[in-house]
Amino acid sequence: MAVLKKEYLSILVVMIISAGLGVLAPVSNYDFYLIGLLTSACIWVVYVVSWDLLAGYTGMLNFGQLFFAGVAAYTVALLELNYPISRPLMILAGLIAGVASSLLIGLPSLRVRAAYFALVSFVLPLVFHRITMTFIKVFGGDYGLSIPRVYSRQSLYYTAILIMAVTLITMRLLVNSRVGMALKSIREDEETARAVGINIQRYKLLACLVSAFFTSLAGICGFYYMGHVGPEIFGMMGSFNVVIMGVIGGVGTIFGAALGGGLLSVLLEFMRPVAEYRNLFYAILLVVVVMVASRGAWGGVASYLKERRESKEAIEVK
Amino acid sequence: MLETVLIFGVIWTSLYCLIAMGFSLLFGVAKVLNLSHGMIIMGACYVVFLLVTGMNWTLGASIMGGITASALLIVIIYLGFIKRLLNAPHTSMLLLTAGLATVIQQAVILTVGPHTKFVPSTIVGSTAIFGVVLSNQQIISVVIALAAIALLVIFLQRTRLGRAIRAVTQDRDTAVISGINAGQMYLVTIIITGILAGMAGVLVAPIQTVTPEIGWEMMVTAFTVTILAGLGGPIWGIVVAAAIVAYAELVTAFLIAPMLKEAAAFIIMILTLMFRPAGLFGKGRL
């Protein structure tokens, strides 16, 4: 449990932020707009953090993170509309479908270099987009699937906060455990990792499954909040936003990804008046960050703090 | 029905060759996976559209315009961005080129609009081959595509420059020791890639409807053909792979649904990665 000791501060921070978000609801008198904004921010944070586990820790760059969420949400929606079994069972089925869908990307790309993972993750959502548009009677085509509201907005807001907190804490514990070490060694040098006896395929698959699990969870929560899922979840831009948020926040730190997801999803909302320039703005931001500050915002802050601490220590030594 | 599939298969094979060739060549020579390749082809489509409908240029002139534009665009992208990240981890390159692809796509959406455009055929008339009616424009497109591929093969096999490029593909370090300037070869490859992308764009534009989305569809084609052919194999490997992908997509489109042609490509991609990761003609594992 050495990990718990090392991570107690970050767990505390996550809990304080979550509690603060929770208190905000009654304080704002359950403001419709604010709660909607924060619910979607929590969900984006989960998406981006799950993406970071793959991209930042295993070197598997996923261009289709929302694919998992889409499969999970469509599964739940189809069950809600056609086979109304008990709700926990539907959610469980959605989670299983979402996690299983990660095998479609994971399994074929395990034997080849990580670059191919990116290509497969790029194509797969497009295929599902086409499938939803082809079998219109089942998937609703352009309109997607809608259900009447089953859970209140407030309860889903608290659920989203809970999912975010659990995801953040689990990810931090995971990446700082032995498993996290193995994942990082795979990212740095696959051959060496293999040589020291790390089962690369097993760890890559594990990262895929964990990432897909939390993404599906958030996807189902988002589905119940919107009461709707449509083919745009398999579109390029949604998943691309996840990538951009992760890169701008900082890859390979979990908290950087959370910061990017939280801030940029709120910014996404505020840029609604200039919506047509939003994607261009984000894409340019991505190019700039990759070119000049590949460690992202969190990386920049971290190295600044480290420098300051070191210079302070240097002064004290004098 | 059978004749239609067979003959349209030839058309799409030759176009898929052009789409995938530039992407695959750059991947082989400089080990750069350029995710903006499809968007450069899309850009060439739009240049042709604007030249033909807006300025009434002839087909020949607009083809030259489209090719010049895409070659210029890719050289700018290479010198301004890709070149600076050649030694960075591959994830940075993928992120960068995906970002550039989106910038190009969004720029087109903002300037020309997101709606479907039709590029009118500038060559009229049609010819029946085995009872399948093809427009003369389609026939000429195939001829131009095949001629371009033949020229590329001759260039790579017979000229000094082509041999130098192949040497860099096979073993960069040894090539550099033998006095080949790898940086120059990269630039030459980039220009060839741009010309191929431009040709793919100008030839596809009148045959297909043009939307800003087709850039991603072109990427799917380029990935699938490149993975299926494998790296470091002969050029005709790409032709064979393009034929397999083109016919698989056509049969799917005819028998099941036109929208599902990407699914066929995806299945080919998955099967290749699972059972023959090096590709059909590739040398060594990837």
Contacts between the chains, C-beta under 8 A, distances in Angstrom:
chain1	res1	chain2	res2	distance
A	55	B	91	6.8
A	59	B	89	7.8
A	59	B	91	6.4
A	61	B	91	4.9
A	61	B	94	5.5
A	61	B	95	7.1
A	63	B	98	6.7
A	104	B	270	7.6
A	107	B	274	7.2
A	108	B	269	7.6
A	108	B	270	4.6
A	108	B	273	4.1
A	108	B	274	4.9
A	109	B	273	6.3
A	111	B	273	7.1
A	111	B	274	7.4
A	111	B	277	5.3
A	112	B	273	5.7
A	112	B	277	4.8
A	112	B	285	7.8
A	112	B	286	5.3
A	113	B	286	5.5
A	114	B	90	7.2
A	114	B	91	7.6
A	115	B	33	5.8
A	115	B	90	5.1
A	115	B	94	6.8
A	116	B	227	7.1
A	116	B	273	6.3
A	116	B	286	7.0
A	118	B	33	7.7
A	118	B	91	7.8
A	118	B	94	5.2
A	119	B	33	7.4
A	119	B	223	4.7
A	119	B	227	7.2
A	119	B	269	7.7
A	120	B	269	6.6
A	120	B	270	7.3
A	120	B	273	7.1
A	122	B	35	7.6
A	122	B	219	7.0
A	122	B	220	7.8
A	122	B	223	7.3
A	123	B	220	5.2
A	123	B	223	6.4
A	123	B	224	7.7
A	123	B	262	7.0
A	123	B	265	7.1
A	123	B	266	5.2
A	123	B	269	6.4
A	124	B	266	6.5
A	126	B	216	6.6
A	126	B	217	7.8
A	126	B	220	6.4
A	126	B	262	5.5
A	127	B	262	5.2
A	127	B	263	4.9
A	127	B	266	4.7
A	130	B	259	4.6
A	130	B	260	5.8
A	130	B	262	5.3
A	130	B	263	6.4
A	131	B	260	7.1
A	131	B	263	6.9
A	133	B	259	5.6
A	134	B	257	4.7
A	134	B	259	4.5
A	134	B	260	5.8
A	236	B	102	7.9
A	236	B	216	5.8
A	240	B	98	7.1
A	240	B	102	6.4
A	243	B	95	7.0
A	243	B	98	7.2
A	244	B	99	7.8
A	247	B	95	6.0
A	251	B	91	7.9
A	276	B	109	7.7
A	276	B	110	6.5
A	277	B	110	7.2
A	279	B	102	6.5
A	279	B	106	4.9
A	280	B	102	7.8
A	280	B	103	6.5
A	280	B	106	3.8
A	280	B	107	6.8
A	280	B	110	6.6
A	282	B	102	7.9
A	283	B	99	5.1
A	283	B	100	7.8
A	283	B	102	3.7
A	283	B	103	4.6
A	283	B	106	6.1
A	284	B	99	7.7
A	284	B	103	6.0
A	286	B	95	6.6
A	286	B	98	7.8
A	286	B	99	3.9
A	286	B	102	7.6
A	287	B	81	7.0
A	287	B	96	6.2
A	287	B	99	4.2
A	287	B	100	6.1
A	287	B	103	6.6
A	290	B	85	7.4
A	290	B	92	5.6
A	290	B	95	4.9
A	290	B	96	4.7
A	290	B	99	6.5
A	291	B	81	6.7
A	291	B	84	6.8
A	291	B	85	7.3
A	291	B	96	7.1
A	294	B	88	7.2
A	294	B	92	5.9
